Amino acid sequence: MSAAVPTVSLRPEVDMPQIGLGTWMMDDGTAARLIPEAAAAGYRLVDTAARYGNEAGVGQGIRSSGIPREQFFVTSKLTGRDHGHDKALAGYRTSLETTGLDYLDLFMIHWPMPRIGLYVETWQALCALRGEGRVRAVGVSNFLPAHLDRLAQESGVWPDVDQIQLNPRIPHREWREYAQQRGVTVQSWSPLGKGGSLLQEPVVTSLAAAHGKSPAQVVLRWHIQLGLVPIPKSSHPDRLAENIDIFDFRLSGEEVTAMTTLAGGEEPMDPETFEQDLAGSWQR
């Protein structure tokens, strides 16, 4: 097992591991098989979503891991079709029923879907769930600073987490710093980029050689040192173990900056225009 994974504090008595297992594109069977292997490697944060269609497998994997439920930090996300106060409450109940878990540690709105215009109402429902003790923390995914501002202005509550598409090619410096300065923890989805080409960048490969680590480990360490919580995914046990083994070395400030200069070369999704469950394209 790798070195102990540090945690970040979301709110009093709610700590989240600083790296997690992403399950996007896994089916139920893969999730059920992989989560015990990931848990043995040291993972405790598991990220799923209603839209992924694998919540049942995630719950099964947690139960079969041999590790007490309370040692896991389980995240799911509300699908686009469940925006609106009552639909959001029903969506949470459905996620609990599907996972077979008694509670979720973090429940998030998956996309703001501004054209529909219900994300504030939906957010208020999530805040009610947290206030009633039915979920430990609440957050959002893919919410731009303008969306975060509106949530805070109309509800008085900042999200505990904003999970966004983020890696050295899409560093989103202003966005992530805006959130972090307001106490919003930033999670990184697609932390290793798309297609594997980021891991072949000369800056990344040279740093990997210098530190005796893999390119993926160097990129994930970049996230950690920026105070982010990366959510890498892999269905290969060896790669799972490698991805979490990033807490026994540090990048220098100059090395972190050098990786950040890789910005560009990957097109981010646009939360202002992407409408989950209304679009026929990539449903992340």
Residue frames as qw, qx, qy, qz and C-alpha x, y, z in Angstrom:
[[0.000, 0.889, 0.459, 0.000, 0.00, 0.00, 0.00],
 [0.367, 0.592, -0.036, 0.717, 1.19, 3.54, -0.71],
 [0.183, 0.005, -0.468, 0.865, 1.85, 6.23, 1.89],
 [0.050, 0.592, 0.699, -0.398, -1.17, 7.46, 3.83],
 [0.160, 0.572, 0.456, 0.663, -3.44, 9.72, 1.82],
 [0.064, -0.137, -0.363, 0.920, -3.89, 13.18, 3.39],
 [0.059, 0.682, 0.729, 0.033, -7.32, 14.72, 3.73],
 [0.034, 0.269, 0.064, 0.960, -8.86, 18.13, 3.15],
 [0.045, 0.394, 0.711, -0.580, -11.44, 19.58, 5.50],
 [0.013, -0.473, -0.601, -0.644, -14.77, 20.45, 3.87],
 [0.434, -0.643, -0.062, -0.627, -16.58, 21.47, 7.05],
 [0.359, -0.501, 0.649, -0.446, -16.40, 20.60, 10.76],
 [0.626, -0.133, 0.742, -0.198, -15.97, 16.85, 11.16],
 [0.823, 0.503, 0.251, -0.079, -16.11, 16.23, 7.39],
 [0.203, -0.660, 0.589, 0.420, -12.72, 15.38, 5.90],
 [0.852, 0.489, 0.064, -0.176, -12.24, 14.15, 2.34],
 [0.768, -0.193, 0.389, 0.470, -9.24, 12.18, 1.01],
 [0.071, 0.761, -0.227, -0.604, -7.10, 14.24, -1.36],
 [0.221, 0.292, -0.757, -0.541, -7.25, 11.72, -4.19],
 [0.700, 0.132, 0.491, -0.501, -10.13, 9.57, -5.33],
 [0.330, 0.046, 0.877, 0.347, -11.19, 6.86, -7.73],
 [0.450, 0.329, -0.131, -0.820, -13.20, 8.05, -10.71],
 [0.495, 0.127, 0.858, -0.052, -15.73, 5.58, -12.11],
 [0.525, 0.605, -0.045, -0.597, -16.94, 7.28, -15.29],
 [0.588, 0.450, -0.574, -0.349, -17.25, 4.75, -18.16],
 [0.013, -0.160, 0.967, -0.196, -17.26, 1.79, -15.75],
 [0.620, -0.294, -0.506, -0.523, -20.26, -0.51, -15.81],
 [0.713, -0.561, 0.146, -0.395, -21.72, -2.02, -12.64],
 [0.985, -0.071, -0.079, 0.137, -19.67, -5.20, -12.90],
 [0.594, 0.455, -0.255, 0.613, -16.39, -3.37, -13.38],
 [0.207, -0.675, 0.253, -0.662, -17.08, -1.00, -10.49],
 [0.860, -0.432, 0.068, -0.264, -18.04, -3.87, -8.19],
 [0.939, 0.070, -0.115, 0.316, -14.85, -5.75, -9.07],
 [0.494, 0.536, -0.188, 0.659, -12.49, -2.79, -9.04],
 [0.317, -0.793, 0.109, -0.509, -13.47, -0.97, -5.86],
 [0.868, -0.488, 0.076, 0.056, -12.20, -3.70, -3.49],
 [0.802, 0.187, 0.019, 0.567, -8.90, -3.69, -5.39],
 [0.163, 0.714, -0.043, 0.680, -8.73, 0.10, -5.17],
 [0.595, -0.746, 0.048, -0.296, -9.53, -0.02, -1.46],
 [0.921, -0.242, 0.028, 0.304, -6.69, -2.48, -0.93],
 [0.594, 0.391, 0.014, 0.703, -4.38, 0.02, -2.66],
 [0.290, -0.245, -0.354, 0.855, -5.46, 2.78, -0.27],
 [0.158, -0.315, -0.342, -0.871, -8.37, 4.53, -1.99],
 [0.002, 0.396, 0.772, -0.497, -11.22, 5.68, 0.22],
 [0.325, 0.514, 0.073, -0.790, -12.80, 8.41, -1.93],
 [0.329, 0.232, 0.844, 0.355, -15.03, 6.93, -4.65],
 [0.241, 0.400, -0.023, -0.884, -16.72, 9.19, -7.19],
 [0.237, 0.334, 0.866, 0.288, -19.81, 8.19, -9.15],
 [0.274, 0.193, -0.028, -0.942, -22.89, 9.86, -10.63],
 [0.658, 0.352, 0.532, -0.400, -26.43, 8.95, -11.56],
 [0.583, 0.692, -0.205, -0.373, -25.51, 9.60, -15.19],
 [0.033, 0.535, -0.835, -0.120, -22.68, 7.04, -15.08],
 [0.852, 0.013, -0.297, -0.430, -25.16, 4.19, -14.60],
 [0.656, 0.174, -0.690, 0.250, -22.91, 2.36, -12.13],
 [0.348, -0.556, 0.373, -0.656, -24.15, 3.43, -8.70],
 [0.939, -0.225, 0.005, -0.259, -25.32, -0.13, -7.94],
 [0.866, 0.238, -0.295, 0.327, -21.87, -1.52, -8.74],
 [0.144, 0.590, -0.413, 0.678, -20.20, 1.15, -6.63],
 [0.637, -0.479, 0.260, -0.545, -22.34, 0.23, -3.64],
 [0.994, -0.035, -0.092, -0.043, -21.68, -3.46, -4.16],
 [0.663, 0.439, -0.375, 0.476, -17.94, -2.86, -4.40],
 [0.148, -0.600, 0.415, -0.667, -17.91, -0.90, -1.16],
 [0.823, -0.345, 0.183, -0.413, -19.85, -3.60, 0.67],
 [0.989, 0.083, -0.078, 0.092, -17.59, -6.39, -0.61],
 [0.362, 0.745, -0.409, 0.383, -14.35, -4.54, 0.14],
 [0.746, -0.265, -0.509, 0.336, -14.21, -5.72, 3.75],
 [0.256, 0.089, -0.261, 0.926, -13.72, -2.12, 4.88],
 [0.014, 0.598, 0.658, -0.456, -16.35, -0.42, 7.08],
 [0.259, 0.774, 0.465, 0.344, -18.64, 1.94, 5.19],
 [0.221, -0.960, -0.104, 0.138, -17.70, 4.87, 7.43],
 [0.554, -0.468, 0.361, 0.587, -14.09, 4.67, 6.26],
 [0.417, 0.363, 0.563, 0.614, -15.16, 5.47, 2.69],
 [0.128, 0.532, 0.108, -0.830, -16.04, 8.87, 1.29],
 [0.369, 0.360, 0.795, 0.321, -18.68, 8.28, -1.38],
 [0.140, 0.433, -0.057, -0.888, -19.69, 10.96, -3.86],
 [0.366, 0.439, 0.762, 0.304, -22.51, 10.97, -6.38],
 [0.017, 0.199, -0.152, -0.968, -24.03, 13.59, -8.64],
 [0.468, 0.526, 0.525, -0.478, -27.54, 14.60, -9.60],
 [0.429, 0.235, 0.666, 0.564, -28.38, 14.04, -13.24],
 [0.018, 0.000, -0.207, -0.978, -29.61, 16.83, -15.49],
 [0.365, -0.395, -0.657, -0.527, -33.14, 15.50, -15.68],
 [0.511, -0.554, -0.617, 0.225, -33.50, 15.90, -11.91],
 [0.166, 0.132, -0.153, 0.965, -33.06, 19.67, -11.68],
 [0.470, -0.518, -0.261, -0.665, -35.71, 21.37, -9.57],
 [0.335, -0.486, 0.563, -0.578, -36.36, 21.21, -5.82],
 [0.849, -0.103, 0.343, -0.389, -38.59, 18.15, -5.59],
 [0.887, 0.406, -0.220, -0.002, -36.83, 16.28, -8.37],
 [0.271, 0.630, -0.620, 0.380, -33.49, 16.85, -6.65],
 [0.525, -0.371, 0.593, -0.485, -34.77, 15.38, -3.39],
 [0.941, 0.152, 0.169, -0.248, -36.15, 12.40, -5.29],
 [0.673, 0.604, -0.411, 0.120, -32.85, 12.06, -7.16],
 [0.077, -0.573, 0.708, -0.405, -30.97, 11.79, -3.88],
 [0.763, -0.133, 0.487, -0.403, -33.34, 9.09, -2.66],
 [0.903, 0.404, -0.076, -0.125, -32.84, 7.21, -5.91],
 [0.402, 0.649, -0.598, 0.246, -29.05, 7.37, -5.57],
 [0.391, -0.417, 0.696, -0.436, -29.32, 5.95, -2.05],
 [0.880, 0.102, 0.321, -0.334, -31.61, 3.16, -3.22],
 [0.794, 0.552, -0.253, -0.025, -29.40, 2.34, -6.18],
 [0.244, 0.606, -0.680, 0.332, -26.15, 2.27, -4.22],
 [0.784, -0.340, -0.519, -0.012, -27.79, 0.46, -1.32],
 [0.401, 0.111, -0.463, 0.783, -26.02, 2.84, 1.07],
 [0.247, -0.697, -0.603, 0.301, -27.58, 4.57, 4.06],
 [0.027, -0.931, -0.049, 0.360, -26.05, 7.94, 3.18],
 [0.688, 0.539, 0.014, 0.486, -23.68, 9.69, 0.79],
 [0.535, -0.435, -0.142, 0.710, -20.74, 11.73, 2.00],
 [0.008, -0.429, 0.184, 0.884, -21.00, 14.28, -0.82],
 [0.446, 0.580, 0.676, 0.092, -23.85, 14.94, -3.25],
 [0.159, -0.386, 0.239, 0.877, -23.37, 17.33, -6.14],
 [0.586, 0.702, 0.198, -0.354, -25.24, 18.98, -9.00],
 [0.785, 0.046, 0.435, 0.439, -23.52, 17.51, -12.05],
 [0.327, 0.261, 0.337, 0.843, -23.93, 20.46, -14.47],
 [0.078, 0.315, 0.320, -0.890, -25.46, 23.94, -13.98],
 [0.191, 0.474, 0.787, 0.347, -27.59, 23.75, -17.14],
 [0.024, -0.332, -0.201, 0.921, -28.20, 27.53, -17.22],
 [0.245, -0.107, -0.550, -0.791, -30.62, 27.34, -20.15],
 [0.442, -0.471, -0.756, -0.105, -33.07, 25.45, -17.95],
 [0.067, -0.568, 0.169, -0.803, -32.35, 27.88, -15.12],
 [0.770, -0.520, -0.226, -0.293, -33.16, 25.66, -12.14],
 [0.677, 0.185, -0.555, 0.447, -29.74, 25.26, -10.56],
 [0.099, -0.387, 0.439, -0.805, -30.40, 27.65, -7.65],
 [0.780, -0.237, 0.027, -0.579, -33.63, 25.88, -6.75],
 [0.908, 0.085, -0.406, 0.054, -31.83, 22.56, -7.07],
 [0.386, 0.362, -0.552, 0.644, -28.99, 23.82, -4.88],
 [0.415, -0.399, 0.307, -0.758, -31.43, 24.86, -2.17],
 [0.929, -0.144, -0.165, -0.297, -32.76, 21.30, -2.10],
 [0.767, 0.201, -0.484, 0.370, -29.24, 19.95, -1.59],
 [0.041, 0.431, -0.459, 0.776, -28.65, 22.44, 1.20],
 [0.717, -0.337, 0.094, -0.603, -31.83, 21.19, 2.86],
 [0.936, 0.013, -0.352, 0.020, -30.52, 17.62, 2.66],
 [0.509, 0.297, -0.512, 0.625, -27.32, 18.69, 4.37],
 [0.265, -0.433, 0.293, -0.810, -29.20, 20.70, 6.98],
 [0.858, -0.247, -0.014, -0.451, -31.29, 17.65, 7.83],
 [0.429, -0.531, 0.729, -0.042, -28.18, 15.50, 8.19],
 [0.902, 0.277, 0.289, -0.161, -29.09, 13.26, 5.27],
 [0.781, 0.471, -0.072, 0.403, -25.81, 13.98, 3.46],
 [0.640, -0.503, -0.123, 0.568, -22.54, 15.12, 5.03],
 [0.170, -0.487, 0.227, 0.826, -21.49, 17.65, 2.38],
 [0.563, 0.689, 0.454, -0.051, -22.95, 19.18, -0.77],
 [0.286, -0.473, 0.392, 0.735, -21.31, 20.54, -3.86],
 [0.619, 0.700, 0.071, -0.349, -21.45, 21.21, -7.56],
 [0.661, -0.089, 0.550, 0.503, -19.61, 20.13, -10.66],
 [0.384, 0.356, 0.492, 0.696, -18.68, 22.29, -13.64],
 [0.084, -0.919, -0.379, 0.072, -19.97, 25.50, -12.01],
 [0.453, 0.504, -0.022, 0.735, -18.20, 28.64, -13.22],
 [0.222, -0.105, -0.427, 0.870, -17.48, 31.55, -10.84],
 [0.336, -0.151, -0.151, -0.917, -20.65, 33.30, -12.03],
 [0.684, -0.293, -0.594, -0.306, -22.69, 30.23, -11.15],
 [0.540, -0.205, -0.624, 0.526, -21.02, 29.96, -7.74],
 [0.018, 0.055, -0.194, 0.979, -21.70, 33.63, -7.08],
 [0.515, -0.258, -0.323, -0.751, -25.37, 33.25, -7.85],
 [0.685, -0.293, -0.665, 0.042, -25.68, 30.26, -5.53],
 [0.409, -0.165, -0.501, 0.745, -24.07, 32.19, -2.69],
 [0.123, -0.104, 0.006, -0.987, -26.10, 35.33, -3.31],
 [0.596, -0.224, -0.350, -0.687, -29.46, 33.58, -3.49],
 [0.817, -0.301, -0.489, -0.053, -28.94, 30.87, -0.87],
 [0.356, -0.835, 0.328, -0.262, -26.27, 32.31, 1.40],
 [0.837, -0.319, 0.440, 0.066, -24.34, 29.05, 1.08],
 [0.285, 0.669, -0.626, -0.282, -21.15, 28.33, -0.85],
 [0.946, 0.095, -0.283, -0.124, -20.66, 24.77, -2.10],
 [0.723, -0.565, 0.375, 0.130, -18.29, 22.54, -0.18],
 [0.553, -0.166, 0.654, 0.489, -16.81, 21.32, -3.50],
 [0.585, 0.682, -0.075, -0.433, -16.71, 22.30, -7.17],
 [0.705, -0.104, 0.628, 0.315, -15.51, 19.44, -9.40],
 [0.431, 0.808, -0.093, -0.392, -14.19, 20.77, -12.70],
 [0.886, 0.377, 0.063, 0.262, -12.29, 19.61, -15.78],
 [0.143, -0.938, 0.314, -0.013, -8.72, 20.46, -14.85],
 [0.905, -0.089, 0.153, 0.387, -5.19, 19.38, -15.73],
 [0.414, -0.472, 0.209, 0.750, -1.95, 21.10, -16.82],
 [0.204, 0.227, 0.589, 0.748, -3.40, 21.69, -20.29],
 [0.279, -0.677, -0.418, -0.538, -6.60, 23.12, -18.80],
 [0.387, -0.015, -0.609, 0.692, -5.30, 24.72, -15.57],
 [0.291, -0.749, -0.472, -0.363, -8.27, 27.09, -15.07],
 [0.417, 0.029, -0.464, 0.781, -6.17, 29.23, -12.73],
 [0.212, -0.241, 0.096, -0.942, -8.67, 32.05, -12.25],
 [0.719, -0.297, -0.395, -0.489, -11.58, 29.66, -11.79],
 [0.765, -0.210, -0.563, 0.231, -9.87, 27.39, -9.27],
 [0.319, 0.052, -0.408, 0.854, -8.34, 30.24, -7.30],
 [0.381, -0.332, -0.098, -0.857, -11.70, 32.04, -7.19],
 [0.797, -0.340, -0.423, -0.265, -13.30, 28.94, -5.68],
 [0.704, -0.093, -0.515, 0.480, -10.46, 28.19, -3.28],
 [0.126, 0.235, -0.265, 0.927, -10.39, 31.76, -1.97],
 [0.551, -0.306, -0.038, -0.776, -14.05, 31.33, -0.98],
 [0.471, -0.282, 0.741, -0.387, -13.52, 28.08, 0.86],
 [0.892, 0.287, 0.048, -0.346, -14.71, 25.85, -1.99],
 [0.545, -0.368, 0.709, 0.254, -12.54, 22.76, -2.42],
 [0.576, 0.572, -0.330, -0.482, -11.75, 22.06, -6.08],
 [0.770, -0.056, 0.630, 0.085, -11.78, 18.51, -7.40],
 [0.181, 0.546, -0.564, -0.593, -10.22, 17.74, -10.79],
 [0.841, 0.245, 0.470, -0.112, -11.96, 15.49, -13.26],
 [0.788, 0.569, 0.010, 0.233, -9.96, 14.25, -16.24],
 [0.401, -0.863, 0.228, 0.205, -6.83, 15.09, -14.19],
 [0.600, -0.281, 0.580, 0.473, -4.52, 13.27, -16.62],
 [0.243, 0.479, -0.371, -0.758, -6.02, 14.81, -19.74],
 [0.841, 0.347, 0.233, -0.343, -7.63, 13.10, -22.71],
 [0.817, 0.549, -0.168, -0.041, -6.00, 10.50, -24.90],
 [0.885, -0.301, 0.070, 0.348, -2.73, 10.15, -22.98],
 [0.581, 0.616, -0.011, 0.532, -0.79, 12.78, -24.93],
 [0.272, -0.899, 0.174, -0.296, -0.27, 14.99, -21.85],
 [0.824, -0.479, 0.287, 0.092, 1.79, 12.19, -20.32],
 [0.820, 0.243, 0.221, 0.469, 4.12, 12.29, -23.34],
 [0.120, 0.975, -0.043, 0.184, 4.95, 15.99, -23.02],
 [0.642, 0.376, -0.423, 0.518, 8.73, 16.48, -22.65],
 [0.192, -0.576, 0.379, -0.699, 8.26, 18.59, -19.51],
 [0.840, -0.323, 0.134, -0.414, 6.29, 15.78, -17.89],
 [0.965, 0.114, -0.204, 0.123, 8.56, 12.94, -18.96],
 [0.440, 0.513, -0.444, 0.588, 11.71, 14.78, -17.87],
 [0.394, -0.525, 0.384, -0.649, 10.25, 15.50, -14.44],
 [0.957, -0.158, -0.017, -0.243, 9.16, 11.88, -14.14],
 [0.825, 0.286, -0.345, 0.345, 12.71, 10.72, -14.86],
 [0.133, 0.580, -0.427, 0.681, 14.16, 13.24, -12.40],
 [0.534, -0.408, 0.393, -0.628, 11.92, 12.05, -9.57],
 [0.030, 0.142, -0.989, 0.019, 11.92, 8.36, -10.41],
 [0.458, 0.346, 0.612, -0.544, 8.17, 8.42, -10.94],
 [0.389, 0.415, 0.730, 0.378, 5.81, 7.81, -13.83],
 [0.022, 0.241, 0.253, 0.937, 4.45, 10.70, -15.91],
 [0.449, -0.598, -0.534, -0.395, 0.98, 10.10, -14.44],
 [0.606, -0.525, -0.425, 0.421, 2.35, 10.34, -10.91],
 [0.327, -0.082, -0.007, 0.942, 4.05, 13.64, -11.71],
 [0.188, -0.399, -0.395, -0.806, 0.83, 15.10, -13.15],
 [0.572, -0.611, -0.530, -0.132, -1.23, 13.94, -10.17],
 [0.556, -0.367, -0.311, 0.678, 1.38, 15.40, -7.82],
 [0.106, 0.216, 0.174, 0.955, 0.93, 18.76, -9.62],
 [0.437, -0.579, -0.464, -0.509, -2.75, 18.66, -8.65],
 [0.667, -0.516, -0.461, 0.276, -1.96, 17.85, -5.03],
 [0.473, -0.199, -0.153, 0.845, 0.50, 20.73, -4.67],
 [0.089, -0.303, -0.240, -0.918, -2.07, 23.17, -6.03],
 [0.295, 0.031, 0.598, -0.745, -4.47, 22.09, -3.28],
 [0.651, 0.119, -0.350, -0.663, -6.69, 20.19, -5.70],
 [0.640, -0.108, 0.718, -0.252, -8.33, 16.78, -5.28],
 [0.343, 0.340, -0.679, -0.552, -7.73, 14.73, -8.44],
 [0.785, 0.081, 0.477, -0.386, -10.16, 11.96, -9.39],
 [0.215, 0.432, -0.766, -0.426, -8.23, 9.71, -11.80],
 [0.889, 0.070, 0.244, -0.382, -9.86, 6.60, -13.20],
 [0.265, 0.462, -0.821, -0.206, -8.37, 3.30, -14.28],
 [0.927, -0.097, -0.009, -0.363, -9.58, -0.27, -14.55],
 [0.760, 0.327, -0.502, 0.251, -6.05, -1.69, -14.21],
 [0.740, -0.637, -0.177, 0.123, -4.95, -2.68, -10.67],
 [0.697, -0.074, -0.016, 0.713, -1.30, -1.80, -11.29],
 [0.167, 0.488, 0.162, 0.841, -2.21, 1.66, -12.52],
 [0.504, -0.762, -0.289, -0.286, -4.59, 2.17, -9.60],
 [0.764, -0.498, -0.120, 0.392, -1.74, 1.50, -7.18],
 [0.536, 0.158, 0.110, 0.822, 0.61, 3.75, -9.16],
 [0.025, -0.687, -0.282, -0.670, -1.82, 6.68, -9.24],
 [0.559, -0.793, -0.166, -0.177, -2.21, 6.82, -5.48],
 [0.806, -0.298, -0.047, 0.509, 1.52, 6.42, -4.77],
 [0.353, 0.687, 0.097, 0.627, 2.25, 10.15, -5.00],
 [0.419, -0.879, -0.044, -0.222, 2.77, 11.23, -1.41],
 [0.812, -0.416, 0.107, 0.394, 6.46, 10.39, -1.00],
 [0.513, 0.063, 0.235, 0.823, 7.90, 13.14, -3.22],
 [0.085, 0.835, 0.281, -0.465, 7.43, 16.83, -4.00],
 [0.536, 0.600, 0.257, 0.536, 7.77, 19.01, -7.05],
 [0.325, -0.257, -0.142, 0.899, 9.63, 22.29, -6.66],
 [0.240, 0.721, 0.298, -0.578, 7.80, 25.55, -7.25],
 [0.139, 0.544, -0.517, -0.646, 9.62, 25.91, -10.54],
 [0.055, 0.015, 0.962, 0.266, 8.53, 22.43, -11.60],
 [0.228, 0.587, 0.706, -0.324, 4.89, 23.16, -10.78],
 [0.216, 0.735, -0.035, -0.641, 5.11, 26.36, -12.84],
 [0.012, 0.357, -0.764, -0.537, 6.77, 24.54, -15.74],
 [0.145, 0.282, 0.944, 0.093, 3.87, 22.10, -15.91],
 [0.214, 0.704, 0.476, -0.482, 1.32, 24.90, -15.77],
 [0.106, 0.582, -0.360, -0.722, 2.86, 26.43, -18.90],
 [0.170, 0.060, 0.919, 0.350, 1.48, 23.44, -20.84],
 [0.374, 0.530, 0.483, -0.589, -1.90, 25.22, -20.95],
 [0.497, 0.544, -0.295, -0.609, -3.61, 24.74, -24.30],
 [0.218, 0.300, -0.892, -0.258, -3.91, 21.83, -26.66],
 [0.089, -0.309, -0.944, 0.077, -7.04, 20.41, -25.07],
 [0.261, -0.373, -0.275, -0.847, -10.52, 21.85, -25.51],
 [0.095, 0.096, 0.780, -0.611, -12.51, 22.13, -22.27],
 [0.075, -0.576, -0.780, -0.232, -16.22, 21.55, -22.14],
 [0.039, -0.292, 0.030, -0.955, -18.30, 24.72, -21.70],
 [0.049, -0.358, -0.827, 0.431, -20.66, 24.75, -18.68],
 [0.257, 0.375, 0.114, -0.884, -22.54, 27.70, -20.17],
 [0.548, 0.299, -0.415, -0.662, -23.69, 25.69, -23.17],
 [0.296, 0.077, -0.951, -0.053, -23.52, 22.02, -22.22],
 [0.652, -0.200, 0.152, -0.715, -26.92, 20.67, -21.22],
 [0.069, -0.177, 0.978, -0.092, -26.67, 17.21, -19.71],
 [0.330, 0.338, 0.863, -0.177, -29.43, 14.84, -20.82],
 [0.461, 0.765, 0.226, -0.388, -30.48, 17.35, -23.47],
 [0.208, 0.733, -0.543, -0.353, -27.33, 16.94, -25.56],
 [0.973, 0.195, -0.019, -0.122, -26.55, 14.01, -27.77],
 [0.514, 0.633, -0.509, 0.276, -22.80, 14.28, -27.32],
 [0.479, 0.165, -0.716, 0.481, -20.34, 13.45, -24.55],
 [0.584, -0.669, -0.226, -0.401, -22.25, 13.00, -21.28],
 [0.458, 0.241, -0.632, 0.577, -19.45, 13.36, -18.70]]
